[in-house]
Structures are given as structure tokens and as C-alpha cells.
Amino acid sequence: MYLLLLLALLALAVYLFMQQPVFGKLPTGARLNRIEQSPNFRDGSFQNLHLTPALAEGETMFKVMKKFFFDQKIRNKPSDSLPSKKIDLTTLSPTENIIVWFGHSSYFMQLDGKKFLVDPVLSGSASPIKITTKSYLGADVYTVEDFPEIDFLLITHDHYDHLDYETIKALRPKVKKAIMGLGVGAHFEHWGYDAGVLVEKDWYETVDLGDGFQITLTPTRHFSGRTFKRNTSLWTSFVLQTPSQKMYLGGDSGYDTHFAEIGEKYGPFDLAILECGQYNESWKYIHMLPHEIVPAAEDLKAKALMPVHWGKFSLANHPWDEPIKRVSDYAKQQNLPLLTPMIGEKIDLDVVKTFDGWWKEVR
């Protein structure tokens, strides 16, 4: 009897904990009806283009967790505070075409006068439990108060290191339009966003943004979910066309044929922004390994590559700077221009620039 009571109390505690707004909401009603019409939604969940196991052959979640928590012998976080820069984003000239990276997969762009913000995570953590998955010292130099009005907020998927409740909630008065995959809008509405601000689309659907801007949602090889139920919303990448630029904004993805297909259909690209960190052989189907990132950029027919998904959080058992070191070596071998800014640094897209490798000075 006492054991049953204890289990019941534990179940109640978990249930109450999961009612916090940070976990978002599952799609219902008309949103769910739209999802069920998608060709990418089958057997009750969204699917990748090809079979995509969450873990590699022979791996189990127990083995993965054991390695992460008990076999960890590498230094997967920097000892030093990361160097950074900070500019005034509210006083930019509208003629400037720039990118500012905030670490991991968060970045701001001003392109042909329009302001874009991608996957902003500025709360200091990439987890619903604040004391876990904390950002590196020095990585949080910008806050929501530092942003101007955002013309287009882009969300690749709803994982905590890409969709941050605190940041998104605080951004609400500044966001004119938010563009995302099917189902992700359920979180936004739960967090106070008006439905008229939200644009939810399927892969290969295009949104005309006006004034010569358009954006197309394209596949990645990944998954979604903020609770125990996975794949109720769609993960995506973006093909962004502006009057002067064509860019590929990649979400999390394992390597697959979609890169070449997107390159053939929409390339070449002036710049591809691709994930390069938090990889492991244990989950090689849902995150690229270092040797796959430059080939993915080449498949996309990208003229230059900016690696993201590193430099802020440790979500895998590799040294914190290993991703950028290895990708830099591969890019040099293939003579592919690489954009590797310091956190907060302004990159002028209209000026060719070389980068010093700031991470080499960090212990």
C-alpha cells in the first residue's frame, strides 16, 4: 500500500511539473486537422524522408546516458569565459547586410533592410530545468532588450536549444511575423502570441514576404518534441531569398539526400548555415558528424559556410571546440570559405573577411 501511494504521489508530482508553460502545448483542433493532411505526417507523427532511427544500431538510451554521465573523461566545456563583442542592433543602417551570431544556433540577420531572428535562446539554459544544460560563461552578452523590432522570427523546431520559452515570451511585443513548421504555433499561442502573427507551413511550401523576399520550408533529418511525445510538430530548414541574397538556414539534421535535392532545386546559395556540433556516433542519423558538414554544404552548392550549433551549450561528449576545429580543417581542404565569428560580432556580408580562430585562445 505504501509503495502504491508513493508511486501515485510521484506520478502526481510529474504531472503537475509538466503543466508548466515551458513545455508548451500539443496541436489540437484546426491545427491538428491541418497536420493530419500533411504527406509528411503518417501513423500519428511526422516522419523524415527516409527511415531515421533515433539511435544507431546496437545503442540503447541506457548506454547513451551511462556514457554521458559516468564515462565522461573529456573537457566538454571551456574553463575560460568566452570572448565576445556587442554592437547596437537598434542603430544599424538599413543598407547594411549583416549577421550576428549569439552562440549555438541563434543569430540575427539584417538583409536588404529586413530584420530576421533565428532560434533565439538567451535565457542561459537549454532545458526546462534551469540548473541543467547551462550556457558557457561569456556566451550571453545579448538580451531581448537589445533587439529592435523583428520583421521575421524563424524557428527550425521546438527543442529547448532552439525554442526557448523565456526568450520567446519576452520577444512577443517585438515580433511582426513568426514562421515555423506545422504544429509549432501551438506553443506560441499558449505563450500569448496572436494567431495572426504565426505562419506555419509544410516542407516545400513557400511564403511570399513581399518586397522581393520569400522563404521556403525544406526538409531536415531530425525530430521534435518538448515532452515524452515526439514528432507532433514539424522540424525544418529554410531557403531564404532576398533581393540580393539567397541563403540556406539549416536546422538540426543528420546527413541525407535532402541536401543535394535542395541544392539542385534552389541552389546555388550565397551562404549555407549548418549545424556542426553536439554530434555522436550513437545518434549519427539525427546530427551530422564533422566529416559530413562540408559535403552537405557542397551538396547545397553553397559559396560559403557558417557553422553553428556549437560554442554555447554542451549536449554531447566531445570537446567544446572540437566541432569548429574539425570543420575548419575540412573546409580548408576543400577551399570552402568559412564564416567563424566571435559571439556578438557583426559580419558584413558585402565585404570579404578572414577570421582569426578566436577559440584557439580559450582554455
N, C-alpha and C positions, 0 to 999 in steps of 0.2 A: 504493500500500500504506500509506504513512504517513497519507494522508488518511482511508482507511478505518479505520485504527487510532485516529486522532483522533476520528472520528465515533463509533466504538464506545465509547471512553472517555467521551465526552460523554454518550452515551445511558446508560451505566452510572452516571455521576455524577447525572444527572437521576432515574434510577430509585431510587438509594439515598436521594437527597434527599426524594423523595416517599414514602418509607417512614416518615417522622417521624409521631408520633401526632397532631400538629396538623392533619394533613389528614383525619383521621377514617377511616371505613370506608363502603364501599358496602353497601346492603342485600343480604342473602343468605337462603337457607333459607326458613323460615316467614314471615319479614318480607317477603321478596321475593314470595312467593306471595300474601300479603295485598295488596300493592301492585298486583300484576297483575290483581286482581279489581276495582280501583277504576275507576269510569266516567271518572275524570279522567286515567287512565293509558292512553295509546294509542301504538302504534308504538314501544314501548320507552322511553317517557319520559312524565312528567307534562305536561299541556297546560293552557293558560289557557282561559277560557271562550270567548274569541274569538282569532282569529289575532293573534299578538303578535310582530312582528319584534324581534330584539334591537337593531337599529339602524334608524334612519329611512331612508326612501328616498334613495338616492344616497350614503349614507355607507358607509365601509368601516372596518375596525379600524385599518388603516394611517393613514387620515386622522384618526381619533379620537386615536390615540397621538401623531401628529405635532402636533396642536393642543395636547394636554395637556403634552407635554414641551418643545416648541420654539416654539410660538406664544403661550405664556403670558405676558401682559403685565399681568395684574391681580394685585392683592394678595389671594390667596385664603386667607391665614392671618393672624390678628391679630398685631400686633407686641407688644402688651402681654400680660402674664399675665392670664387671665380672672379676674374676681372670683367668689367662691363663698361658700357658707355650709356649715356642717356641724352636724348635730344627732346626738343619741344615739338611734339606731334601736332600741336594746335596752331603753329605758325608756319607750316610748310607752304612754300609757293605752290599754287595749283599746277604749275608747269613741271614740277619735279616728278619723275618716275622712280619710286624708291621701294625698298623692302627693309623692314626692321624685324629681326628675329628676337624672340623672348626666351629662347631655350625650348627644348623638346620640339613639339610640333606647332607651337604658337608663333604667329607672325602677322605683322601689319603690312599692307601694301597701299601705296597711292599710285594709281595708274591712270594716265590721261585725265587727271582731275577727280577721279572717283576713289573712295577710300574703302578698302577691304580689310577684314579681320578674320583670321582663320584659326579655329580650335584654341581659343584663348583659355589658358589655365594659369591664373595669377594668385591663387589663394594660398600657395605654399605647400600644397599637398595634392596628390593624385589618387585619393582614396576617400571613401565615405567615413573612414576612421582617421581623424586628423593627425594622430600621432604616428601613423604609418605612411610610408611612401612620401617622405618629405622632400622638398626641393633642396638642392645644394645651396650652401652659403654663397651669397652674392648673385644668385640667379633671379631674384625677384626685385628688380630695380624699377619696374613699371607697375602702376596700379590702374584701375579703371578710371580714376580721376584724371589720369594723364592723357586719355584718349579724346579726340574730337568726336563729332557725330560720325557714325559708321554707316556708309551707304549700304554695304552688303556684308553681313556676318555669314561666314561659311562654316558648316560643321560636317566633318567627314564621317563621324559615327559617335555613338553615345557612351563609349568607355570613359572612365573617370579621368584619364590623362589627356582626353580630347574635349570632353564636355564637362565643364566644372560648374557646379551649381552656384557657388558663391559669386564667381565671375559673371556668369550669365545673368543672374538675378540683378547684380549691380549695374550691368550694361543696359538693361531694358530701356531706360529713357533715351539712350543714345543710338539705338539700332533702328534704322529705317526699314530694312528688309533682312530676313534671315533665311538662308537657303540650305536645304539638308535633304537627306534621303527619306523615303516614305517611313512614316511612323515616329520619327524623331520629334516631330512637332508636339506629340503628346506630352513630352517632358516640358517643353516651353510653355504650353498653355497651363500646365499645372503650376508653373513658376510665375504666372502672371502676365505672359505675353498675349497680346491680342491676336486672334486667328488671322486677321488681315495682314499682319506683318510677316507671316510664315509662308514659305514656299517649299512644299515637299514634292519631290519628283523621283521617278524611277530611273534606272540606268538607261542611257541613250535618249533621255528626254532633254530638250533644250529650253532654256528660259531666255527670252529677249529682255535685256535690261535697259534697252533704249540707248540712244546716242551712240550707236556703233558698238555697244557692249553686248555680249551674250555668253551664257555659261551652259555647259552640257555636263550632266552627271554621267560618269563612266565607271565600269566595274573595278573592284579590287578583290583580292582573295583574303578574306578575313572573317570576322563575325561581329556580333553586337550583343549588348545586354548589360544592365546595371544591377540585376538581381539574379536569382537562381535560374530564371527562364531566359534562354538565349534566342537571338535571331528574330525578335519580334519587330525590329526596325532595320532599315537597310543601311549598310556601310557603303561608302562611295569615294571616288576621286572626282576631280573637276577639270574640265577643259575650259579655260577662260580665254576668250577673245576680246581684246580691246581695240580701239582704233589703231594702235601702234604695236601691240604686243600679242603674242599667243603663248600661253603658259599652261603647263600641266601641274596641277596641285594634287599630289598623291596623298591618299590616306594610308593607313596601315595595310600592308599587303605582303603575302608570300609571292614568290616568283611564279609566273604562269604566262599563258599565251596572250592574255589581255593587253599586255604592254605593246606587243607587236601589232595587235589588232587596232589599238588606239593610235599608234604611230602611223599606220597605213591610212586610217580613216581621217585623222585630224592633224597629223604632223605635217611638216617639222615644227618643233617648238623652240621658241627663243630660250626658254628655261624650263627645266623639269625640277620640281621639288619632291624629293623622295625620302622615305624613312631609311635610316642606316643603323639604328641601334636597337637594343633590347631583344636581341636575337639569341637563339639557342638551337642546337640540333634537335632538341626534344620537341620544339614547336616550329620546325622549319617550313611547314606548309602555310603558316599564317603570318610569318615575318621573314623578310629576306635575310639571307646570310650575306656577309660582307662581299664575297666574290660575285654576288648576283646583282648588285646595285648598279654598277657601271653598265653591264649588259642590258639591264632594264632601261636605263637612260638611252642607250644606243637603239634599243627596240623602238623607243618613243621618237627617235630621230631628234633628240634634244641637242641644241647647240651648246648648252651649259647645264650644269647640275648643281643644285643646292641641297646638301644632305641635312635632314632634320631628324627628330625623334631620338635625340641624344643631348647631353650637356645640361640636364636639369634633374632628372629622376633616374634612379637605378631600379629597373624592373627585370633585370636578367643577370646571370652570373658571368659577366665579363668585365674587365677593367673599364672604368667610366670613359676613358679616352680611346679605347681600342677601336670603336667604330670609325671615328674620324681618321685615325692613323691608317687603318687598312683601306678605307675608301679613297683617301688621298693617294696612297701608293697605286691603287688600281687605276684611278683617273689619270695619274701622271703617265702610266704605261700606255694608256690609250690616247693620250694628248687631249683629254676632255677638260675644258675649263671648269674650275670648281669654285663655288662661292662659299667661303667659310668665315662668316663674320663673327665678331665677338657679340655676345648678348647685348642688345640695345644699340648696336652700331648701325648707322644709316648706310645702306648700299644704294648708290646711284646707278640705276640700270642703264643709263645712257652714256656711262663712262666706263671704259675697261679698267679694271683694278686688280692688282695682285694682293694676296692675303698672306700674313706672316706666320700663321700657325700658332695662335695665342696659347693654345692648350699645352704646348711644349714647355711653357714656363710654370705650369701648375703642378704641384706635387700631389 
